[in-house]
């Protein structure tokens, strides 16, 4: 039995890797054809263009693993059927469930690998790819950044720094402003315990205002309330937030807490967090469905039919997956069910078909 398990595992891995390589190549070629003109029109250097397409490969691999496992399973049993090996296995008294066990084990390993890839490499490569696309191609570079939970923004002649800025109430914790002359020499600095923006300007509470007259000469004047009319408003300070794809699971959890503290709706990020857990499991479900569909006939399934059914099942799964995700993002569907309902449905279907295979 160990020899048969090794043989089934080897054939499954070979077919799955061929499918994965083919799908990744097709996906990448489509991306290149769609975006290469944009890189050329923006004058992006060839090495940066190459880096962008290299950076998106891990994300493509993650997306293509489930369908590759499904089709790899179908093709493996299709070849077994074509060579009459399924009949030989059955004649030897070997259970079809026993033959399927190595594939299910490898699918579990693939699920773990997808999760690790999504937590380790993909957030980093997605961030790098988006930086190249947004900054070098789209020429959009945010002037506000978030560093250690503190917003920094460079105006024309002022640099702002806010701690715990709440965009709903338009208030912040400790704030520091640096004012410069046209030659970008420091003219003044304001430190305040709290800042609040209103229609008539910025209101600062309990702080100190320092002016610099050249060299190290400075004069300070403490204040309890100070109002300044400045060209920047809170909307200018909206920094570029990371997308869910750029965050690890722990970063998503921390960001959800932060968004809720600031009074914003965190539903999209809660859905993304559940998706991060649900997606790796798809590989196991696809293997289960692939096995059950390939073995539902006495002589197995043909190679051509295996390819067609694999694409059909994948299409149906992504319809359900996309629909449940969409209604989850609206808040109508709880985040857990938005991410897991498709998995649960197809898992039940695959388990039912597998348990009814003729042994």
C-alpha positions in Angstrom: 0.0 0.0 0.0 2.9 2.4 0.7 4.1 1.9 -2.9 0.6 2.8 -4.2 0.4 5.8 -1.9 3.7 7.1 -3.2 2.7 6.5 -6.8 -0.7 8.3 -6.4 1.1 11.2 -4.6 3.7 11.5 -7.3 1.1 11.5 -10.1 -1.1 14.0 -8.3 1.8 16.4 -7.6 3.0 16.2 -11.2 -0.5 17.0 -12.6 -1.1 19.7 -10.0 2.2 21.5 -10.6 1.6 21.4 -14.3 -1.8 23.0 -13.9 -0.5 25.5 -11.4 2.3 26.6 -13.7 -0.1 26.9 -16.7 -2.6 28.9 -14.8 0.0 31.3 -13.3 1.5 31.8 -16.7 -1.8 32.5 -18.4 -2.8 34.9 -15.6 0.6 36.7 -15.7 0.4 37.0 -19.5 -3.1 38.6 -19.3 -1.7 41.1 -16.6 1.2 42.0 -18.8 -1.0 42.5 -21.9 -3.4 44.7 -19.9 -0.8 46.9 -18.1 2.3 47.0 -20.2 1.1 50.0 -22.1 0.4 51.8 -18.9 4.0 51.3 -17.8 5.3 52.5 -21.1 3.1 55.6 -21.2 4.2 56.5 -17.7 7.9 56.1 -18.6 8.5 53.5 -15.9 12.0 52.0 -16.1 12.1 48.4 -17.4 13.6 47.0 -14.2 10.7 48.6 -12.2 8.2 47.1 -14.6 9.9 43.7 -14.2 9.8 44.0 -10.5 6.1 44.8 -10.5 5.2 41.6 -12.4 7.5 39.6 -10.2 5.9 41.0 -7.1 2.4 39.9 -8.2 3.4 36.3 -8.8 3.0 35.1 -5.2 -0.6 36.5 -5.1 -1.4 34.8 -8.4 0.0 31.5 -7.1 -2.2 31.8 -4.0 -5.3 32.3 -6.1 -4.5 29.5 -8.5 -3.7 26.7 -6.0 -7.3 25.6 -5.3 -8.3 25.3 -9.0 -4.9 23.6 -9.8 -5.6 21.0 -7.0 -9.1 20.4 -8.4 -7.9 19.9 -11.9 -4.8 18.0 -10.8 -7.1 15.6 -9.0 -9.4 15.2 -12.0 -6.5 14.7 -14.4 -4.8 12.2 -12.1 -7.8 9.9 -11.9 -8.6 10.6 -15.6 -5.2 9.1 -16.5 -5.7 6.2 -14.1 -9.0 5.5 -15.8 -7.5 5.8 -19.3 -4.8 3.3 -18.4 -7.3 1.0 -16.7 -5.5 1.4 -13.4 -8.7 2.2 -11.4 -10.1 -1.2 -12.4 -6.8 -2.8 -11.4 -6.9 -1.1 -8.0 -10.5 -2.2 -7.4 -9.7 -5.8 -8.6 -7.0 -5.9 -6.0 -9.4 -5.0 -3.3 -8.0 -1.5 -2.7 -10.6 1.0 -1.5 -11.1 4.1 -3.6 -11.1 6.1 -0.3 -7.7 4.6 0.5 -6.4 5.7 -2.9 -7.7 9.1 -2.3 -6.1 9.6 1.1 -2.6 10.7 -0.2 -4.3 13.4 -2.3 -6.3 14.7 0.7 -3.1 14.8 2.8 -1.3 16.7 0.1 -4.2 19.1 -0.1 -3.9 19.8 3.6 -0.2 20.5 3.2 -1.1 22.9 0.3 -3.7 24.7 2.5 -1.0 25.2 5.2 1.4 26.5 2.6 -1.2 28.9 1.2 -1.8 30.3 4.7 1.9 30.7 5.4 2.4 32.4 2.0 -0.5 34.7 2.7 0.9 35.7 6.1 4.5 36.0 5.2 5.4 36.9 1.6 2.2 38.1 0.0 1.5 41.2 2.2 5.1 42.4 1.5 5.0 41.8 -2.3 1.5 43.3 -2.6 2.7 46.4 -0.9 5.7 46.7 -3.2 3.6 46.1 -6.3 1.0 48.7 -5.3 3.8 51.3 -4.5 5.1 50.9 -8.1 1.6 51.0 -9.6 0.3 54.0 -7.6 3.5 56.1 -7.5 5.3 55.4 -10.7 2.4 54.5 -13.0 -0.6 56.4 -11.7 1.6 59.2 -10.3 -0.4 59.3 -7.1 1.7 59.7 -3.9 -0.1 60.5 -0.7 1.3 63.5 1.2 0.1 62.1 4.6 1.6 59.1 6.1 1.0 57.0 9.3 4.1 56.3 11.4 3.7 54.5 14.7 0.0 55.5 14.9 0.9 59.2 14.3 -0.2 61.1 11.2 2.5 63.2 9.4 1.6 65.6 6.7 3.7 68.1 4.6 1.8 71.2 3.5 3.3 73.9 1.3 5.1 75.6 4.2 3.9 73.6 7.2 4.5 70.1 8.6 1.8 68.7 10.7 2.0 65.8 13.2 -1.1 64.5 15.0 -1.5 61.7 17.5 -4.8 59.7 17.5 -6.7 61.9 15.0 -10.4 61.2 14.9 -11.9 62.1 11.5 -15.4 61.9 12.9 -15.0 64.5 15.6 -12.1 66.3 13.8 -10.1 66.3 17.0 -6.7 64.9 17.9 -4.5 64.2 20.8 -1.1 65.8 21.1 -0.2 67.9 18.0 2.9 69.5 16.7 3.2 71.9 13.8 6.3 73.2 12.2 6.2 76.5 10.1 8.8 77.3 7.5 9.7 80.3 5.3 9.9 80.2 1.5 13.5 79.0 1.8 12.3 76.2 4.1 13.9 77.6 7.2 12.1 76.9 10.4 10.2 80.0 11.5 8.0 78.7 14.3 6.8 75.6 16.1 3.5 74.9 17.9 3.0 72.1 20.4 -0.5 71.5 21.8 -2.1 68.9 24.1 -5.2 68.9 21.8 -6.2 70.1 18.4 -9.7 70.7 17.0 -10.7 71.8 13.5 -13.8 74.1 13.1 -15.1 76.2 10.3 -13.2 79.3 11.6 -9.9 77.5 11.8 -7.7 75.3 13.9 -8.2 75.5 17.7 -5.3 74.4 19.9 -5.5 73.8 23.6 -2.8 73.9 26.4 0.4 74.3 24.4 3.4 76.5 23.6 4.2 78.5 20.5 7.9 79.1 19.7 9.2 81.5 17.1 12.7 81.4 15.6 14.5 84.6 14.5 17.7 83.0 13.1 20.4 80.9 14.6 19.3 79.4 17.9 17.4 82.5 19.1 13.9 81.5 20.0 11.0 83.0 21.9 8.3 81.0 23.6 4.8 81.9 24.6 2.5 79.3 26.4 -1.2 79.4 25.7 -4.4 77.8 26.9 -6.3 78.4 23.7 -4.9 79.4 20.3 -6.7 79.7 17.0 -4.9 79.6 13.6 -6.3 80.0 10.1 -4.4 77.5 8.0 -5.0 76.3 4.4 -5.1 72.6 5.4 -8.2 70.8 6.6 -8.6 67.3 8.1 -9.5 65.9 4.7 -5.9 66.7 3.6 -4.6 64.4 6.4 -6.3 61.3 5.2 -3.4 59.0 4.8 -3.2 56.0 2.5 -4.6 53.1 4.4 -3.3 49.6 3.8 -5.6 47.3 2.0 -6.5 44.0 3.6 -4.2 42.2 1.1 -1.2 44.2 2.4 -1.8 43.2 6.0 -1.0 40.1 7.9 -3.6 38.5 10.1 -2.3 40.2 13.3 -2.1 43.5 11.5 -5.7 43.1 10.4 -6.8 42.4 13.9 -5.0 45.5 15.2 -6.3 47.7 12.4 -9.9 46.6 13.1 -9.5 47.7 16.7 -8.1 51.0 15.6 -10.8 51.7 13.1 -13.5 50.9 15.7 -11.8 53.2 18.3 -11.9 56.0 15.7 -15.7 55.5 15.1 -15.5 54.0 11.6 -17.1 50.9 10.2 -14.7 47.9 10.2 -17.0 45.4 8.4 -14.8 45.2 5.3 -11.7 44.4 7.4 -13.6 41.9 9.5 -14.7 40.1 6.3 -11.1 40.2 5.0 -9.9 38.6 8.3 -12.3 35.7 8.0 -11.4 35.4 4.3 -7.8 35.0 5.3 -8.7 31.9 7.3 -11.3 30.5 4.9 -9.4 30.7 1.7 -6.6 28.2 2.5 -9.3 25.6 3.3 -10.6 25.8 -0.3 -7.7 23.6 -1.4 -8.9 20.7 0.7 -12.5 21.2 -0.4 -11.5 21.2 -4.1 -9.5 18.0 -3.6 -12.5 16.4 -1.9 -14.9 17.5 -4.7 -12.4 16.5 -7.4 -12.0 13.0 -6.0 -15.8 12.5 -5.5 -16.5 13.6 -9.1 -13.7 11.7 -10.7 -14.7 8.4 -9.0 -18.5 8.6 -9.3 -18.4 6.4 -12.4 -17.3 2.8 -12.3 -14.4 3.4 -14.7 -13.6 6.9 -13.5 -13.7 10.0 -15.5 -12.0 10.9 -18.8 -9.2 13.6 -19.1 -11.3 16.0 -21.2 -14.3 15.6 -19.0 -12.1 16.2 -16.0 -10.9 19.5 -17.3 -14.4 20.7 -18.2 -15.9 19.7 -14.8 -13.0 21.3 -13.0 -13.6 24.6 -14.7 -17.3 24.4 -14.1 -17.0 23.6 -10.4 -14.4 26.5 -10.0 -16.8 28.9 -11.8 -19.7 27.9 -9.6 -17.6 28.2 -6.4 -16.4 31.7 -7.2 -20.0 32.8 -8.0 -21.1 31.7 -4.5 -17.9 33.0 -2.9 -18.2 36.4 -4.6 -21.9 36.7 -3.8 -21.5 35.9 -0.1 -18.5 38.2 0.2 -20.4 41.1 -1.5 -23.3 40.9 0.9 -20.9 40.5 3.8 -19.2 43.7 2.9 -22.6 45.5 3.0 -23.0 44.3 6.6 -26.2 42.3 5.8 -24.3 39.0 6.2 -22.1 38.4 9.3 -18.4 38.4 8.5 -18.0 34.7 9.5 -20.8 33.5 7.2 -19.6 35.8 4.4 -16.3 34.0 4.3 -17.3 30.5 5.2 -20.7 29.8 3.7 -19.4 28.8 0.3 -16.8 26.5 2.0 -19.4 24.8 4.1 -21.8 24.3 1.2 -19.2 22.8 -1.1 -17.6 20.7 1.7 -21.0 19.1 2.4 -21.5 18.4 -1.3 -18.0 16.9 -1.6 -18.4 14.8 1.5 -21.8 13.5 0.4 -20.5 12.5 -3.1 -17.3 10.9 -1.6 -19.2 8.8 0.9 -21.4 7.5 -1.9 -18.6 6.3 -4.2 -18.8 2.8 -5.3 -16.1 0.9 -3.6 
